[in-house]
């Protein structure tokens, strides 16, 4: 604070004190004359008397060693002591005139005394100012006489006539540079350096703005450090920008991919072909909001290649840029991948960062449910097959049904307890599963107790059962059985897991109003790891994720193709043709883990060639698990164990849909296949056996579909064709 500012402060305090003296003089007249023993006068006496008494005691203590503090104490106590005397004298006078004159004289005297009483403050303030200035050590000037370079800089600074009468101090040339330097800018004593900006300094020295940097110093606001480095700027331009400069220019600016972020470090992984960028927000209370399309543009990647990913961790952000689309690589499933561990985890696919993503066959609180969405060709059948194999390797029973014929899933017939096609079959399968809940609820544990199904429970009298339904929504819209399927699906989704029944629904859409009731979706969401494959368009993708993840995490739909060469504008102008080297996106999608979608690609099973059955069999155990004899007996008594492919009977009504007894069924009860010894080799079926079995499941299958399905494992295409012709009299 300057001397002038201190003087202004003292003047304001004097004016305020004089105003108070005037008001007090008026009170010293009125209070004792209106009522000497009244509240007002007693308050007045206390106000002026108490400080007077305190001051008297303190003055008596200091009387033995008088100093300036004693004089200051007496000076400040004088107004209170004299006011006390005026008030007391008014108590012994008659009339108002004498009292008014005495009070007025007191007020005028104190008004005159006020500047003198505050002069001590002014002296002390000046003393403090001198101490502050003495404590501010001005940086020592560089040793040696001022050279031509420094004289030139001083002249350029003065010529620029920068406001504030500033001057340069401690000019220091940078080692190895001819014109780069640092200096201190000094304002006149008691003043601050004006609001300098890099543009003003750059104009003074004739250098680019980017070559100027201004920073505060430890010497206070009267100083500022300026660094001017045009030579270093020119050299860095030849080498290219640093990672920090590139990030600040292309990522962190307003309107860019991550505004307000500050580059931290970069790691290059040549083995995997990945570059990792790590940054953090300038304000640690902010959370980054990466804009993936803008990130792709900044790093020169096409958004549809799915090569750029961002992860947010508090106020930090990690950007991962892959040289090649990471999910183009297809990984074939092995028996080890689809064998669950003790916690029920099995390898479902590989995430974009190369880590495995896991499905679950059971959870700590019960059997796992399943929810899968994907358009035709998205890889949904492959995922169902992997899930069925995982359940089989966990010694569970598998029932599988599809609304329409599916050649890949049909190959599961040899490896599951039940398999069928059509809405009628799905209805019969679901009502049998629903009836099993009551049957299993009455089956005691080995210790005689009744409790919910738990994984790895040694006393459980039944095995876990997974019930897979592909094209569930299509079945739920069936004219005759759709409503029944929807009700049974909700029942199993809500209650089935307590009885070891894991209901798994898959479809090309996930519309709540078309069969996935809100209650059912909530249960499947909470007790599964939903998988959303390519849904086809943005609307279907949003519907699939609605309720599964927060709205801000719903991803954009997948592109039609994945990766591949893209022509530049110049190549197109030149008439070049783009090579057809893009990959399909079958199996690419998201698995929802902890409420967040993780981009991944499912493992693959090759079911297209002659080795289809062998490839599939390699994933499954040698035995096919089935229901217990008790369960089969109870289902048979209810009339629910017959041939679920049998034609619909006219007397099958809604009561039977709810699991009531069916007294007449044309088909004989079908006994579940028993578990084979681990080392026993199953009997190799003939071509006729395979064709017969396949036609029983898919009566409308055409000749080529049957040949493709049964060929392999000792059966040639010619044998399959001959058997088909003989059985169908073609």
Secondary structure, 3 states (H helix, E strand, C coil): CCHHHHHHHHHHHHHHHHHHHHHHHHHHHHHHHHCCCCHHHHHHHHHHHHHHHHHHHHHHHHHHHCCHHHHHHHHHHHHHHHHHHHHHHHCCCCCCHHHHHHHHHHHHHHHHHHHHHHHHHHHHHHHHHHHHHHHCCCCCCCCCCCCHHHHHHHHHHHHHCCCCCCEEEEEEECCCCCCCEEEEEECCCCCCCCCCCHHHHHHHHCCCHHHEEEECCCCCCCEEEEEECHHHHHHHHHHCCCHHHHHHHHCCCCCCCCCCEEEEEEEEECCCCEEEEEEEECCCCCCCCCCHHHHHHHHCCCHHHCCEEEEEECCEEEEEEECCCHHHCCCECCCCCCCCCCCCEEEEEEECCCCEEEEECEECCEECCEEEECCCCCCHHHHHHHHHHHHHHCCCEEEEEECCCCHHHHHHHHHCCEEEECHHHHHHHHHHHHHHHHHHHCCCCCCCCCCCCCCCCCCCCCCCEEEEEECHHHHHCCCCCHHHHHHHHHHHHHHHHHHCEEEEEEECCCCHHHCCCHHHHHHHHHCCCCEEECCCCHHHHHHHHECCECHHHCCCCCCCCECCCCCCHHHHHCCCCCCCCCECCCCEEEEEECCEEEEEEECECCCCCCCHHHHHHCCCCCCCCCCCHHHHHHHHHCCCCCCCCCCCCCCCCHHHHCCCCCCCCCCCCCCCCCCCCCCCCCCCCCHHHHHHHHHHHCCCCCHHHHHHHHCECCECHHHHHHHHHHHHCC
